[in-house]
Amino acid sequence: MRILLQRVSKAEVRIRPNDLEAGSRVSGRIQSGYLLLVGFTHTDTDAELRWMADKIVGLRLFADTNGKLNHDLAESAGELLVVSQFTLYADVRKGKRPSFVDAARPETAITLYNQFVMLLRQHEIVVHTGEFGATMDVELVNDGPVTIWLEREAVSASA
């Protein structure tokens, strides 16, 4: 599982219209909080989802009165905007076109995505989302900037 976390002062995701629709529509919008671009691989399990959800809500990326990063999302009344992003598993080592063979298949990834969002909501954090599989426009104001790469590989049974 891979996540690109960006601390934002505001962020919004719009779903682009298809040929039958007339305009984009807002799927999620937050003020202060984290924008999470989330990608899954075929070996991700509930253990990775839980670890990542706990890690994200526990990260202390908001400043206290002394300017030190000491406050987490809840202490800062922060929100989450979660957007699926299979391209986080792009492999560009060969050729000019990225390979996405390490990304989870859509039918697997949507289940993982929905479960991950549910786990985040169990922490009583306000969570907004994009729309899985849709073409989206993401607009954000990166605060800081604070941008963090999180990755968690499945722990093998033999480890």
C-alpha positions as CSV (number, residue, x, y, z in Angstrom):
1,M,0.0,0.0,0.0
2,R,1.3,3.4,-0.9
3,I,0.1,6.8,0.1
4,L,1.2,10.3,-0.8
5,L,0.1,12.5,2.1
6,Q,-0.1,16.3,1.6
7,R,-1.0,18.6,4.5
8,V,-3.4,21.1,3.0
9,S,-5.1,24.3,4.0
10,K,-7.8,23.3,1.5
11,A,-8.4,20.7,-1.1
12,E,-11.2,19.6,-3.5
13,V,-11.8,16.8,-5.9
14,R,-14.2,17.1,-8.9
15,I,-15.4,14.3,-11.0
16,R,-15.0,15.0,-14.7
17,P,-18.2,14.5,-16.7
18,N,-18.6,11.7,-19.2
19,D,-20.2,12.2,-22.6
20,L,-23.7,12.2,-21.1
21,E,-23.1,14.6,-18.3
22,A,-23.0,18.4,-18.5
23,G,-20.3,19.5,-16.1
24,S,-18.0,18.4,-13.3
25,R,-19.3,17.8,-9.9
26,V,-17.6,18.1,-6.5
27,S,-17.1,14.8,-4.9
28,G,-15.2,15.9,-1.8
29,R,-13.9,19.1,-0.3
30,I,-12.0,19.8,2.9
31,Q,-10.4,22.7,4.7
32,S,-7.4,22.1,6.9
33,G,-6.2,18.5,6.9
34,Y,-4.6,15.8,4.7
35,L,-5.1,15.0,1.1
36,L,-4.3,11.3,0.7
37,L,-3.5,9.9,-2.7
38,V,-3.8,6.1,-2.1
39,G,-2.6,3.2,-4.2
40,F,-3.0,-0.6,-3.5
41,T,-1.1,-3.6,-4.7
42,H,-2.3,-7.2,-5.1
43,T,-0.8,-8.4,-1.8
44,D,-2.4,-5.8,0.5
45,T,-4.5,-7.1,3.3
46,D,-6.5,-5.9,6.3
47,A,-3.3,-5.7,8.3
48,E,-1.8,-3.1,5.9
49,L,-5.0,-1.1,5.8
50,R,-5.3,-0.9,9.6
51,W,-1.6,-0.1,10.1
52,M,-1.9,2.8,7.6
53,A,-5.1,4.2,8.9
54,D,-3.7,4.2,12.5
55,K,-0.5,5.7,11.3
56,I,-2.2,8.5,9.4
57,V,-4.5,9.6,12.1
58,G,-1.7,9.5,14.6
59,L,0.9,11.5,12.7
60,R,1.7,14.8,14.4
61,L,2.0,17.1,11.4
62,F,0.3,20.3,12.8
63,A,2.2,22.9,14.8
64,D,1.6,23.6,18.5
65,T,1.9,27.1,20.0
66,N,5.7,26.8,19.8
67,G,5.7,26.0,16.1
68,K,6.7,22.3,16.8
69,L,4.9,19.6,14.9
70,N,3.1,18.1,17.9
71,H,-0.6,17.9,17.0
72,D,-2.4,15.2,15.1
73,L,-5.6,15.5,12.9
74,A,-8.0,15.3,15.8
75,E,-6.2,17.8,17.9
76,S,-6.2,20.2,15.0
77,A,-9.8,19.6,13.9
78,G,-8.3,18.4,10.6
79,E,-10.2,16.5,7.8
80,L,-9.2,13.9,5.3
81,L,-9.7,13.9,1.5
82,V,-9.0,10.4,0.2
83,V,-8.4,9.8,-3.6
84,S,-7.6,6.5,-5.2
85,Q,-4.5,6.7,-7.3
86,F,-3.3,3.4,-8.9
87,T,-0.5,5.3,-10.7
88,L,1.4,5.3,-7.4
89,Y,2.4,1.8,-8.5
90,A,3.9,2.9,-11.8
91,D,7.1,1.1,-12.8
92,V,9.2,3.3,-15.1
93,R,12.4,1.3,-15.0
94,K,12.0,0.0,-18.6
95,G,10.9,1.9,-21.7
96,K,9.0,5.1,-21.9
97,R,5.5,3.9,-20.9
98,P,4.8,3.1,-17.2
99,S,3.8,-0.4,-16.3
100,F,1.1,-0.9,-13.7
101,V,1.4,-4.6,-13.1
102,D,2.1,-4.0,-9.4
103,A,-1.2,-2.1,-8.9
104,A,-4.1,-4.1,-7.6
105,R,-6.8,-5.0,-10.2
106,P,-9.7,-2.6,-10.0
107,E,-12.1,-5.2,-8.6
108,T,-9.7,-5.8,-5.7
109,A,-8.6,-2.2,-5.3
110,I,-12.2,-0.9,-4.9
111,T,-12.8,-3.2,-2.0
112,L,-9.5,-2.2,-0.3
113,Y,-10.3,1.5,-0.9
114,N,-13.8,1.3,0.6
115,Q,-12.4,-0.7,3.6
116,F,-9.6,1.8,4.1
117,V,-12.1,4.8,4.1
118,M,-14.2,2.9,6.6
119,L,-11.2,2.3,8.9
120,L,-10.3,6.0,8.8
121,R,-13.9,7.0,9.6
122,Q,-13.8,4.7,12.7
123,H,-11.3,7.2,14.1
124,E,-14.0,9.8,14.2
125,I,-12.2,12.0,11.7
126,V,-14.2,13.7,8.9
127,V,-13.4,11.9,5.7
128,H,-14.4,13.0,2.2
129,T,-13.5,11.0,-0.9
130,G,-13.0,11.1,-4.6
131,E,-14.9,8.5,-6.7
132,F,-13.0,5.2,-7.3
133,G,-12.2,4.7,-11.0
134,A,-13.4,8.1,-12.1
135,T,-11.4,10.7,-14.0
136,M,-10.9,13.5,-11.4
137,D,-9.5,17.0,-11.1
138,V,-7.8,17.5,-7.7
139,E,-7.2,21.0,-6.5
140,L,-5.2,21.7,-3.4
141,V,-3.2,24.3,-1.4
142,N,-0.3,22.5,0.1
143,D,0.3,23.8,3.6
144,G,4.0,24.1,4.5
145,P,4.6,22.4,2.2
146,V,4.3,19.1,4.1
147,T,4.4,16.1,1.8
148,I,5.1,12.6,3.1
149,W,5.4,9.3,1.3
150,L,4.1,6.3,3.2
151,E,4.5,2.7,2.1
152,R,3.6,-0.6,3.8
153,E,4.3,-3.9,2.3
154,A,2.4,-7.1,3.3
155,V,4.2,-9.0,5.9
156,S,4.8,-12.5,4.6
157,A,3.8,-15.6,6.7
158,S,7.4,-16.7,6.9
159,A,8.6,-13.4,8.4
